[in-house]
Amino acid sequence: MIDYEEFDGEWRKIGLAAPARRALVDAKLYKVSDLRKIRLEDLTALHGMGKSAIARIKQIMEAKGIHFR
């Protein structure tokens, strides 16, 4: 079993709900900068990733100048 708290710290800091945090950790995405590895469509398809989580992630990415693949 995965100890999500070991990996989801950055997602917790930006205020994502637990299902979205678990989806990101399961996809081996541990930091905002890791989102460069995937496409928006792939992120949206993750089980547990809702509209508010996507919106928050996009907001943080824009602020940090990070873009999807």
PDB file of N, CA, C and O in Angstrom, chain B, residues numbered from 101:
ATOM      1  N   MET B 101       0.841  -1.194   0.000  1.00  0.00           N
ATOM      2  CA  MET B 101       0.000   0.000   0.000  1.00  0.00           C
ATOM      3  C   MET B 101       0.885   1.257   0.000  1.00  0.00           C
ATOM      4  O   MET B 101       1.899   1.306   0.696  1.00  0.00           O
ATOM      5  N   ILE B 102       0.506   2.235  -0.760  1.00  0.00           N
ATOM      6  CA  ILE B 102       1.273   3.478  -0.879  1.00  0.00           C
ATOM      7  C   ILE B 102       0.968   4.395   0.297  1.00  0.00           C
ATOM      8  O   ILE B 102      -0.187   4.565   0.687  1.00  0.00           O
ATOM      9  N   ASP B 103       2.027   4.986   0.858  1.00  0.00           N
ATOM     10  CA  ASP B 103       1.847   6.007   1.889  1.00  0.00           C
ATOM     11  C   ASP B 103       1.779   7.351   1.165  1.00  0.00           C
ATOM     12  O   ASP B 103       2.804   7.988   0.920  1.00  0.00           O
ATOM     13  N   TYR B 104       0.572   7.771   0.829  1.00  0.00           N
ATOM     14  CA  TYR B 104       0.392   8.975   0.017  1.00  0.00           C
ATOM     15  C   TYR B 104       0.977  10.220   0.670  1.00  0.00           C
ATOM     16  O   TYR B 104       1.470  11.111  -0.022  1.00  0.00           O
ATOM     17  N   GLU B 105       0.927  10.285   1.992  1.00  0.00           N
ATOM     18  CA  GLU B 105       1.445  11.469   2.676  1.00  0.00           C
ATOM     19  C   GLU B 105       2.941  11.657   2.447  1.00  0.00           C
ATOM     20  O   GLU B 105       3.458  12.769   2.560  1.00  0.00           O
ATOM     21  N   GLU B 106       3.624  10.580   2.129  1.00  0.00           N
ATOM     22  CA  GLU B 106       5.056  10.663   1.843  1.00  0.00           C
ATOM     23  C   GLU B 106       5.310  11.388   0.518  1.00  0.00           C
ATOM     24  O   GLU B 106       6.375  11.978   0.335  1.00  0.00           O
ATOM     25  N   PHE B 107       4.350  11.351  -0.400  1.00  0.00           N
ATOM     26  CA  PHE B 107       4.548  11.864  -1.746  1.00  0.00           C
ATOM     27  C   PHE B 107       3.691  13.065  -2.134  1.00  0.00           C
ATOM     28  O   PHE B 107       4.011  13.744  -3.110  1.00  0.00           O
ATOM     29  N   ASP B 108       2.620  13.347  -1.408  1.00  0.00           N
ATOM     30  CA  ASP B 108       1.656  14.355  -1.893  1.00  0.00           C
ATOM     31  C   ASP B 108       1.805  15.727  -1.246  1.00  0.00           C
ATOM     32  O   ASP B 108       0.887  16.543  -1.322  1.00  0.00           O
ATOM     33  N   GLY B 109       2.936  15.992  -0.615  1.00  0.00           N
ATOM     34  CA  GLY B 109       3.122  17.249   0.109  1.00  0.00           C
ATOM     35  C   GLY B 109       2.909  18.493  -0.733  1.00  0.00           C
ATOM     36  O   GLY B 109       2.238  19.429  -0.295  1.00  0.00           O
ATOM     37  N   GLU B 110       3.469  18.518  -1.935  1.00  0.00           N
ATOM     38  CA  GLU B 110       3.314  19.705  -2.773  1.00  0.00           C
ATOM     39  C   GLU B 110       1.860  19.884  -3.203  1.00  0.00           C
ATOM     40  O   GLU B 110       1.363  21.008  -3.276  1.00  0.00           O
ATOM     41  N   TRP B 111       1.185  18.781  -3.484  1.00  0.00           N
ATOM     42  CA  TRP B 111      -0.227  18.863  -3.885  1.00  0.00           C
ATOM     43  C   TRP B 111      -1.092  19.308  -2.713  1.00  0.00           C
ATOM     44  O   TRP B 111      -2.066  20.038  -2.898  1.00  0.00           O
ATOM     45  N   ARG B 112      -0.742  18.875  -1.517  1.00  0.00           N
ATOM     46  CA  ARG B 112      -1.470  19.276  -0.308  1.00  0.00           C
ATOM     47  C   ARG B 112      -1.316  20.784  -0.095  1.00  0.00           C
ATOM     48  O   ARG B 112      -2.280  21.463   0.259  1.00  0.00           O
ATOM     49  N   LYS B 113      -0.100  21.309  -0.313  1.00  0.00           N
ATOM     50  CA  LYS B 113       0.173  22.736  -0.121  1.00  0.00           C
ATOM     51  C   LYS B 113      -0.675  23.614  -1.031  1.00  0.00           C
ATOM     52  O   LYS B 113      -1.077  24.711  -0.643  1.00  0.00           O
ATOM     53  N   ILE B 114      -0.950  23.130  -2.250  1.00  0.00           N
ATOM     54  CA  ILE B 114      -1.738  23.968  -3.168  1.00  0.00           C
ATOM     55  C   ILE B 114      -3.240  23.739  -3.014  1.00  0.00           C
ATOM     56  O   ILE B 114      -4.038  24.336  -3.738  1.00  0.00           O
ATOM     57  N   GLY B 115      -3.625  22.880  -2.078  1.00  0.00           N
ATOM     58  CA  GLY B 115      -5.026  22.746  -1.722  1.00  0.00           C
ATOM     59  C   GLY B 115      -5.839  21.745  -2.522  1.00  0.00           C
ATOM     60  O   GLY B 115      -7.061  21.870  -2.598  1.00  0.00           O
ATOM     61  N   LEU B 116      -5.192  20.756  -3.119  1.00  0.00           N
ATOM     62  CA  LEU B 116      -5.947  19.752  -3.871  1.00  0.00           C
ATOM     63  C   LEU B 116      -6.618  18.760  -2.922  1.00  0.00           C
ATOM     64  O   LEU B 116      -6.078  18.429  -1.866  1.00  0.00           O
ATOM     65  N   ALA B 117      -7.790  18.299  -3.311  1.00  0.00           N
ATOM     66  CA  ALA B 117      -8.524  17.301  -2.532  1.00  0.00           C
ATOM     67  C   ALA B 117      -7.819  15.949  -2.616  1.00  0.00           C
ATOM     68  O   ALA B 117      -7.050  15.694  -3.542  1.00  0.00           O
ATOM     69  N   ALA B 118      -8.090  15.100  -1.649  1.00  0.00           N
ATOM     70  CA  ALA B 118      -7.432  13.798  -1.554  1.00  0.00           C
ATOM     71  C   ALA B 118      -7.543  12.943  -2.823  1.00  0.00           C
ATOM     72  O   ALA B 118      -6.541  12.352  -3.226  1.00  0.00           O
ATOM     73  N   PRO B 119      -8.711  12.847  -3.472  1.00  0.00           N
ATOM     74  CA  PRO B 119      -8.766  12.013  -4.685  1.00  0.00           C
ATOM     75  C   PRO B 119      -7.810  12.506  -5.786  1.00  0.00           C
ATOM     76  O   PRO B 119      -7.187  11.699  -6.476  1.00  0.00           O
ATOM     77  N   ALA B 120      -7.700  13.801  -5.942  1.00  0.00           N
ATOM     78  CA  ALA B 120      -6.797  14.357  -6.952  1.00  0.00           C
ATOM     79  C   ALA B 120      -5.342  14.104  -6.556  1.00  0.00           C
ATOM     80  O   ALA B 120      -4.518  13.763  -7.404  1.00  0.00           O
ATOM     81  N   ARG B 121      -5.026  14.270  -5.275  1.00  0.00           N
ATOM     82  CA  ARG B 121      -3.656  14.011  -4.809  1.00  0.00           C
ATOM     83  C   ARG B 121      -3.274  12.557  -5.032  1.00  0.00           C
ATOM     84  O   ARG B 121      -2.168  12.266  -5.487  1.00  0.00           O
ATOM     85  N   ARG B 122      -4.182  11.647  -4.716  1.00  0.00           N
ATOM     86  CA  ARG B 122      -3.901  10.217  -4.922  1.00  0.00           C
ATOM     87  C   ARG B 122      -3.710   9.904  -6.400  1.00  0.00           C
ATOM     88  O   ARG B 122      -2.825   9.128  -6.761  1.00  0.00           O
ATOM     89  N   ALA B 123      -4.533  10.501  -7.256  1.00  0.00           N
ATOM     90  CA  ALA B 123      -4.410  10.269  -8.697  1.00  0.00           C
ATOM     91  C   ALA B 123      -3.041  10.720  -9.207  1.00  0.00           C
ATOM     92  O   ALA B 123      -2.415  10.032 -10.013  1.00  0.00           O
ATOM     93  N   LEU B 124      -2.587  11.866  -8.739  1.00  0.00           N
ATOM     94  CA  LEU B 124      -1.283  12.381  -9.166  1.00  0.00           C
ATOM     95  C   LEU B 124      -0.144  11.489  -8.678  1.00  0.00           C
ATOM     96  O   LEU B 124       0.776  11.185  -9.437  1.00  0.00           O
ATOM     97  N   VAL B 125      -0.202  11.073  -7.427  1.00  0.00           N
ATOM     98  CA  VAL B 125       0.844  10.199  -6.886  1.00  0.00           C
ATOM     99  C   VAL B 125       0.840   8.855  -7.617  1.00  0.00           C
ATOM    100  O   VAL B 125       1.900   8.323  -7.944  1.00  0.00           O
ATOM    101  N   ASP B 126      -0.348   8.308  -7.873  1.00  0.00           N
ATOM    102  CA  ASP B 126      -0.436   7.036  -8.604  1.00  0.00           C
ATOM    103  C   ASP B 126       0.181   7.158 -10.002  1.00  0.00           C
ATOM    104  O   ASP B 126       0.712   6.185 -10.538  1.00  0.00           O
ATOM    105  N   ALA B 127       0.108   8.344 -10.582  1.00  0.00           N
ATOM    106  CA  ALA B 127       0.679   8.586 -11.912  1.00  0.00           C
ATOM    107  C   ALA B 127       2.152   8.993 -11.826  1.00  0.00           C
ATOM    108  O   ALA B 127       2.758   9.369 -12.831  1.00  0.00           O
ATOM    109  N   LYS B 128       2.726   8.917 -10.616  1.00  0.00           N
ATOM    110  CA  LYS B 128       4.123   9.275 -10.373  1.00  0.00           C
ATOM    111  C   LYS B 128       4.412  10.748 -10.674  1.00  0.00           C
ATOM    112  O   LYS B 128       5.486  11.106 -11.158  1.00  0.00           O
ATOM    113  N   LEU B 129       3.428  11.578 -10.373  1.00  0.00           N
ATOM    114  CA  LEU B 129       3.560  13.025 -10.514  1.00  0.00           C
ATOM    115  C   LEU B 129       3.574  13.601  -9.101  1.00  0.00           C
ATOM    116  O   LEU B 129       2.531  13.714  -8.457  1.00  0.00           O
ATOM    117  N   TYR B 130       4.757  13.961  -8.628  1.00  0.00           N
ATOM    118  CA  TYR B 130       4.925  14.349  -7.232  1.00  0.00           C
ATOM    119  C   TYR B 130       5.066  15.853  -7.029  1.00  0.00           C
ATOM    120  O   TYR B 130       4.877  16.351  -5.919  1.00  0.00           O
ATOM    121  N   LYS B 131       5.398  16.579  -8.097  1.00  0.00           N
ATOM    122  CA  LYS B 131       5.607  18.030  -8.016  1.00  0.00           C
ATOM    123  C   LYS B 131       4.944  18.691  -9.214  1.00  0.00           C
ATOM    124  O   LYS B 131       4.673  18.043 -10.225  1.00  0.00           O
ATOM    125  N   VAL B 132       4.691  19.971  -9.092  1.00  0.00           N
ATOM    126  CA  VAL B 132       4.089  20.714 -10.203  1.00  0.00           C
ATOM    127  C   VAL B 132       4.973  20.596 -11.443  1.00  0.00           C
ATOM    128  O   VAL B 132       4.464  20.463 -12.555  1.00  0.00           O
ATOM    129  N   SER B 133       6.273  20.645 -11.261  1.00  0.00           N
ATOM    130  CA  SER B 133       7.189  20.561 -12.413  1.00  0.00           C
ATOM    131  C   SER B 133       7.074  19.214 -13.136  1.00  0.00           C
ATOM    132  O   SER B 133       7.403  19.128 -14.320  1.00  0.00           O
ATOM    133  N   ASP B 134       6.618  18.172 -12.454  1.00  0.00           N
ATOM    134  CA  ASP B 134       6.434  16.864 -13.094  1.00  0.00           C
ATOM    135  C   ASP B 134       5.335  16.895 -14.147  1.00  0.00           C
ATOM    136  O   ASP B 134       5.285  16.021 -15.012  1.00  0.00           O
ATOM    137  N   LEU B 135       4.460  17.885 -14.087  1.00  0.00           N
ATOM    138  CA  LEU B 135       3.353  17.961 -15.046  1.00  0.00           C
ATOM    139  C   LEU B 135       3.834  18.268 -16.459  1.00  0.00           C
ATOM    140  O   LEU B 135       3.068  18.140 -17.414  1.00  0.00           O
ATOM    141  N   ARG B 136       5.094  18.670 -16.600  1.00  0.00           N
ATOM    142  CA  ARG B 136       5.671  18.871 -17.948  1.00  0.00           C
ATOM    143  C   ARG B 136       5.714  17.557 -18.730  1.00  0.00           C
ATOM    144  O   ARG B 136       5.778  17.567 -19.959  1.00  0.00           O
ATOM    145  N   LYS B 137       5.678  16.428 -18.020  1.00  0.00           N
ATOM    146  CA  LYS B 137       5.814  15.114 -18.634  1.00  0.00           C
ATOM    147  C   LYS B 137       4.543  14.636 -19.334  1.00  0.00           C
ATOM    148  O   LYS B 137       4.592  13.718 -20.153  1.00  0.00           O
ATOM    149  N   ILE B 138       3.401  15.259 -19.012  1.00  0.00           N
ATOM    150  CA  ILE B 138       2.135  14.732 -19.529  1.00  0.00           C
ATOM    151  C   ILE B 138       1.344  15.801 -20.282  1.00  0.00           C
ATOM    152  O   ILE B 138       1.650  16.992 -20.227  1.00  0.00           O
ATOM    153  N   ARG B 139       0.326  15.332 -20.981  1.00  0.00           N
ATOM    154  CA  ARG B 139      -0.577  16.242 -21.688  1.00  0.00           C
ATOM    155  C   ARG B 139      -1.776  16.535 -20.784  1.00  0.00           C
ATOM    156  O   ARG B 139      -2.101  15.748 -19.895  1.00  0.00           O
ATOM    157  N   LEU B 140      -2.419  17.655 -21.017  1.00  0.00           N
ATOM    158  CA  LEU B 140      -3.612  18.023 -20.263  1.00  0.00           C
ATOM    159  C   LEU B 140      -4.669  16.924 -20.374  1.00  0.00           C
ATOM    160  O   LEU B 140      -5.348  16.615 -19.395  1.00  0.00           O
ATOM    161  N   GLU B 141      -4.808  16.341 -21.549  1.00  0.00           N
ATOM    162  CA  GLU B 141      -5.800  15.282 -21.758  1.00  0.00           C
ATOM    163  C   GLU B 141      -5.530  14.085 -20.857  1.00  0.00           C
ATOM    164  O   GLU B 141      -6.459  13.463 -20.341  1.00  0.00           O
ATOM    165  N   ASP B 142      -4.234  13.761 -20.669  1.00  0.00           N
ATOM    166  CA  ASP B 142      -3.870  12.635 -19.814  1.00  0.00           C
ATOM    167  C   ASP B 142      -4.174  12.949 -18.347  1.00  0.00           C
ATOM    168  O   ASP B 142      -4.642  12.086 -17.605  1.00  0.00           O
ATOM    169  N   LEU B 143      -3.907  14.183 -17.939  1.00  0.00           N
ATOM    170  CA  LEU B 143      -4.210  14.595 -16.574  1.00  0.00           C
ATOM    171  C   LEU B 143      -5.713  14.529 -16.315  1.00  0.00           C
ATOM    172  O   LEU B 143      -6.150  14.020 -15.283  1.00  0.00           O
ATOM    173  N   THR B 144      -6.486  15.038 -17.243  1.00  0.00           N
ATOM    174  CA  THR B 144      -7.944  15.062 -17.119  1.00  0.00           C
ATOM    175  C   THR B 144      -8.517  13.644 -17.026  1.00  0.00           C
ATOM    176  O   THR B 144      -9.540  13.424 -16.378  1.00  0.00           O
ATOM    177  N   ALA B 145      -7.855  12.691 -17.675  1.00  0.00           N
ATOM    178  CA  ALA B 145      -8.343  11.312 -17.704  1.00  0.00           C
ATOM    179  C   ALA B 145      -8.051  10.544 -16.418  1.00  0.00           C
ATOM    180  O   ALA B 145      -8.597   9.458 -16.222  1.00  0.00           O
ATOM    181  N   LEU B 146      -7.207  11.079 -15.539  1.00  0.00           N
ATOM    182  CA  LEU B 146      -6.879  10.365 -14.304  1.00  0.00           C
ATOM    183  C   LEU B 146      -8.110  10.246 -13.409  1.00  0.00           C
ATOM    184  O   LEU B 146      -8.836  11.219 -13.207  1.00  0.00           O
ATOM    185  N   HIS B 147      -8.334   9.056 -12.881  1.00  0.00           N
ATOM    186  CA  HIS B 147      -9.457   8.820 -11.972  1.00  0.00           C
ATOM    187  C   HIS B 147      -9.229   9.617 -10.691  1.00  0.00           C
ATOM    188  O   HIS B 147      -8.203   9.456 -10.030  1.00  0.00           O
ATOM    189  N   GLY B 148     -10.175  10.466 -10.347  1.00  0.00           N
ATOM    190  CA  GLY B 148     -10.068  11.292  -9.147  1.00  0.00           C
ATOM    191  C   GLY B 148      -9.755  12.744  -9.443  1.00  0.00           C
ATOM    192  O   GLY B 148      -9.761  13.585  -8.543  1.00  0.00           O
ATOM    193  N   MET B 149      -9.481  13.038 -10.699  1.00  0.00           N
ATOM    194  CA  MET B 149      -9.126  14.398 -11.088  1.00  0.00           C
ATOM    195  C   MET B 149     -10.393  15.131 -11.531  1.00  0.00           C
ATOM    196  O   MET B 149     -10.933  14.858 -12.603  1.00  0.00           O
ATOM    197  N   GLY B 150     -10.853  16.048 -10.712  1.00  0.00           N
ATOM    198  CA  GLY B 150     -12.067  16.791 -11.011  1.00  0.00           C
ATOM    199  C   GLY B 150     -11.787  18.151 -11.625  1.00  0.00           C
ATOM    200  O   GLY B 150     -10.634  18.563 -11.757  1.00  0.00           O
ATOM    201  N   LYS B 151     -12.851  18.838 -11.995  1.00  0.00           N
ATOM    202  CA  LYS B 151     -12.733  20.144 -12.653  1.00  0.00           C
ATOM    203  C   LYS B 151     -12.037  21.177 -11.770  1.00  0.00           C
ATOM    204  O   LYS B 151     -11.234  21.970 -12.260  1.00  0.00           O
ATOM    205  N   SER B 152     -12.340  21.173 -10.474  1.00  0.00           N
ATOM    206  CA  SER B 152     -11.715  22.174  -9.602  1.00  0.00           C
ATOM    207  C   SER B 152     -10.225  21.885  -9.427  1.00  0.00           C
ATOM    208  O   SER B 152      -9.423  22.815  -9.345  1.00  0.00           O
ATOM    209  N   ALA B 153      -9.848  20.617  -9.369  1.00  0.00           N
ATOM    210  CA  ALA B 153      -8.431  20.264  -9.260  1.00  0.00           C
ATOM    211  C   ALA B 153      -7.689  20.673 -10.526  1.00  0.00           C
ATOM    212  O   ALA B 153      -6.587  21.216 -10.448  1.00  0.00           O
ATOM    213  N   ILE B 154      -8.275  20.420 -11.679  1.00  0.00           N
ATOM    214  CA  ILE B 154      -7.655  20.813 -12.957  1.00  0.00           C
ATOM    215  C   ILE B 154      -7.482  22.330 -12.993  1.00  0.00           C
ATOM    216  O   ILE B 154      -6.424  22.831 -13.373  1.00  0.00           O
ATOM    217  N   ALA B 155      -8.514  23.050 -12.600  1.00  0.00           N
ATOM    218  CA  ALA B 155      -8.439  24.518 -12.616  1.00  0.00           C
ATOM    219  C   ALA B 155      -7.332  25.019 -11.690  1.00  0.00           C
ATOM    220  O   ALA B 155      -6.580  25.921 -12.058  1.00  0.00           O
ATOM    221  N   ARG B 156      -7.228  24.446 -10.499  1.00  0.00           N
ATOM    222  CA  ARG B 156      -6.196  24.863  -9.542  1.00  0.00           C
ATOM    223  C   ARG B 156      -4.798  24.538 -10.064  1.00  0.00           C
ATOM    224  O   ARG B 156      -3.882  25.351  -9.940  1.00  0.00           O
ATOM    225  N   ILE B 157      -4.637  23.363 -10.641  1.00  0.00           N
ATOM    226  CA  ILE B 157      -3.345  22.965 -11.203  1.00  0.00           C
ATOM    227  C   ILE B 157      -2.940  23.904 -12.331  1.00  0.00           C
ATOM    228  O   ILE B 157      -1.789  24.334 -12.398  1.00  0.00           O
ATOM    229  N   LYS B 158      -3.877  24.225 -13.216  1.00  0.00           N
ATOM    230  CA  LYS B 158      -3.576  25.142 -14.322  1.00  0.00           C
ATOM    231  C   LYS B 158      -3.158  26.512 -13.795  1.00  0.00           C
ATOM    232  O   LYS B 158      -2.242  27.139 -14.327  1.00  0.00           O
ATOM    233  N   GLN B 159      -3.835  26.967 -12.750  1.00  0.00           N
ATOM    234  CA  GLN B 159      -3.520  28.261 -12.138  1.00  0.00           C
ATOM    235  C   GLN B 159      -2.093  28.260 -11.583  1.00  0.00           C
ATOM    236  O   GLN B 159      -1.341  29.210 -11.805  1.00  0.00           O
ATOM    237  N   ILE B 160      -1.724  27.217 -10.875  1.00  0.00           N
ATOM    238  CA  ILE B 160      -0.384  27.108 -10.293  1.00  0.00           C
ATOM    239  C   ILE B 160       0.664  26.989 -11.403  1.00  0.00           C
ATOM    240  O   ILE B 160       1.718  27.622 -11.333  1.00  0.00           O
ATOM    241  N   MET B 161       0.376  26.183 -12.419  1.00  0.00           N
ATOM    242  CA  MET B 161       1.322  26.025 -13.524  1.00  0.00           C
ATOM    243  C   MET B 161       1.571  27.354 -14.228  1.00  0.00           C
ATOM    244  O   MET B 161       2.711  27.693 -14.548  1.00  0.00           O
ATOM    245  N   GLU B 162       0.507  28.095 -14.465  1.00  0.00           N
ATOM    246  CA  GLU B 162       0.644  29.390 -15.134  1.00  0.00           C
ATOM    247  C   GLU B 162       1.508  30.334 -14.299  1.00  0.00           C
ATOM    248  O   GLU B 162       2.361  31.041 -14.834  1.00  0.00           O
ATOM    249  N   ALA B 163       1.283  30.339 -12.999  1.00  0.00           N
ATOM    250  CA  ALA B 163       2.058  31.209 -12.102  1.00  0.00           C
ATOM    251  C   ALA B 163       3.544  30.849 -12.107  1.00  0.00           C
ATOM    252  O   ALA B 163       4.402  31.716 -11.942  1.00  0.00           O
ATOM    253  N   LYS B 164       3.841  29.546 -12.299  1.00  0.00           N
ATOM    254  CA  LYS B 164       5.226  29.096 -12.288  1.00  0.00           C
ATOM    255  C   LYS B 164       5.826  29.014 -13.695  1.00  0.00           C
ATOM    256  O   LYS B 164       6.992  28.650 -13.851  1.00  0.00           O
ATOM    257  N   GLY B 165       5.043  29.346 -14.705  1.00  0.00           N
ATOM    258  CA  GLY B 165       5.551  29.291 -16.087  1.00  0.00           C
ATOM    259  C   GLY B 165       5.793  27.886 -16.584  1.00  0.00           C
ATOM    260  O   GLY B 165       6.689  27.659 -17.396  1.00  0.00           O
ATOM    261  N   ILE B 166       5.003  26.941 -16.108  1.00  0.00           N
ATOM    262  CA  ILE B 166       5.130  25.526 -16.493  1.00  0.00           C
ATOM    263  C   ILE B 166       3.997  25.191 -17.461  1.00  0.00           C
ATOM    264  O   ILE B 166       2.861  25.638 -17.298  1.00  0.00           O
ATOM    265  N   HIS B 167       4.337  24.389 -18.474  1.00  0.00           N
ATOM    266  CA  HIS B 167       3.342  24.014 -19.491  1.00  0.00           C
ATOM    267  C   HIS B 167       3.279  22.505 -19.649  1.00  0.00           C
ATOM    268  O   HIS B 167       4.265  21.799 -19.437  1.00  0.00           O
ATOM    269  N   PHE B 168       2.099  22.024 -20.024  1.00  0.00           N
ATOM    270  CA  PHE B 168       1.942  20.599 -20.303  1.00  0.00           C
ATOM    271  C   PHE B 168       2.749  20.233 -21.545  1.00  0.00           C
ATOM    272  O   PHE B 168       3.116  21.094 -22.344  1.00  0.00           O
ATOM    273  N   ARG B 169       3.010  18.955 -21.685  1.00  0.00           N
ATOM    274  CA  ARG B 169       3.743  18.432 -22.841  1.00  0.00           C
ATOM    275  C   ARG B 169       2.997  18.715 -24.121  1.00  0.00           C
ATOM    276  O   ARG B 169       3.462  18.348 -25.200  1.00  0.00           O
TER     277      ARG B 169
END
